Amino acid sequence: MTLPSPQQLRYLAALAEHGHFGRAAQACAVTQSTLSAGILALERQLDATLIERGATKRPVFTPLGLEVLEQARAALAALEAVSETVATARDPLSGTLRLGLIPTIAPFLLPRLMPALRSTFPRLQLILREEMTERLMAQLTEARLDLLLLALPCDCAGAEIEPIATDPFLLALPPGHRLAGLAEVPLGALSGERVLLMEDGHCLRAQAQEACGLPRGMSSSGFAATSLHTLVHMVAGGFGVTVLPRLAVEGGVLGGTDLVVRPMLADMPGQAVPARTLALAWRPRSPRAAEFRALAQAIAAGLE
């Protein structure tokens, strides 16, 4: 039996990723005819139809094609792991590392993190991707990313997790607000306040609701922000209060406003202070797991 070649599997994975024969060919540095011929040859080898050939320009995978695609991605990841194992043994934390970050971490951590990483790991080349958690997890599973920097809790089942640091939540409010005079704000004091949150799909929304005991169904009277900067400016405009990670506050998200922030206190003894956890996530059994743990330690040190 003739086995599929790695190149054929790459063509198939690229077509799924880009959803267009031309862009997939460009990503693989081949002509469109070469990519199409490679996928057609793969179908003939397998004696199976993987792609529907119809009127639509966007490639549509058959049910069997989707199964083969999943196996192709796993096979390519396994092949990459062979090279990674050798490279890791030869020179740890060097070469290319594809790192995904969520939007509520990336702009506030990277300015302080990148100089430290360049100094500590001068041979490490980071390729960064900023997306929401769900998309990052999909790209990690598909071996399009090597490592993720996320905030917990989140839906990251199937990944290996290394916690880095606790990131407490702070209450942001106008200087004249009734709670602004308190050094620390009890969670119970938020009752009756209009708490502005991120829109659905951002893990920070669920994290803030869970950590601060906010109702899951709250909609902030129809308002939901797509970024922390939007939240800040809505609070500055007098539309309510919001909950921000300390990382974002230290990263300058309040710039250009006169908002104040206050720590929040748990209502009951033994109850955790409202916070999220920064963590790295990678595919299970990755040959670079020891490297990733060392990187987690370096990031934690940079946050101290």
Summary of the structure (lengths in Angstrom):
residues: 304
radius of gyration: 23.3
end to end distance: 56.9
largest distance: 75.9
contacts: 919
relative contact order: 0.14
helix: 44%
strand: 21%
